[in-house]
């Protein structure tokens, strides 16, 4: 079951459905059936889709989560903006608008949309994420997987690299 939600901010993004297949989202699904009649739900869904984020991805019952590992060539990719702190001033508002709805403003995976996601958003402040290479983080932002959408066409390479630099500032 899904709700069709046009992505007005990013034409032809390919992400225009909010899938509600998870058991934890049954309550949301029941309410969403009449979301066009209840303005408060329209606001909720709009808030959850800040920045065009896909919030709930289709996952089959019983499907096991497989750790997401970037391919070796992506892991080895060097960040052309590594050490450039000038990009952080533009990266923070970009992170707040594009990443925080799922990952939270402090990157802990606790954004307002996180409760409905399976798998849960990564904790960008964790040792595991901080240990990943810049290339790996860039690859994951670029390609997306499951509820993590691809930002290949939504953000430039420079914006994605600047977000990698910003994620580095979220260490615990």
C-alpha positions, 0 to 999 in steps of 0.5 A: 500500500502506498500514498502518492505524494508528488515531489514538487521540489524535485521534478522527475526525482523518481520518488513520488510514493510514500510506502507504508508496509511496515507493521509499526506504520499500520496506525499511520497507514490507517490515518493516511487513508483519509489524509486528504480530509484531515489537515493535521495529517497533511501537515505531518506528512509534509513535515516528514517529507522536508527536503524531498526525503523518502521516509518509509521504504518498502520492506518485506516482512521477515526481510533481514537487514544486510549491512551496507558496505560501499564497494572498494572503489567507492571506499577508496575515493578521495574527498576533494574538499577534505579539510576544507572548513569553509564549506561547513557554513553552507553544509550545515543548513543543507544537512538540516534541510536534507538529512535531519528529517531522518538523521536528526539535527545532531546526526544521531539517527533520531529525526522526526521521520526515524520512527517509521523507517526500517532500517533505522537511519544511521547515527552519523555521530557513531564510531562506526560511521565516523570510521567509514571513509569519505568515499563510502559516505559519498557513495551512500549519499549518491546511490541511496538504498532502502529508505535512504534516497539517492541524492545523485540528482538532488545535490551536486558532487560538491554539496555531497562532499561538503556534507561528508565534511559536515558529518565529520563534525558530528563525532560524539 
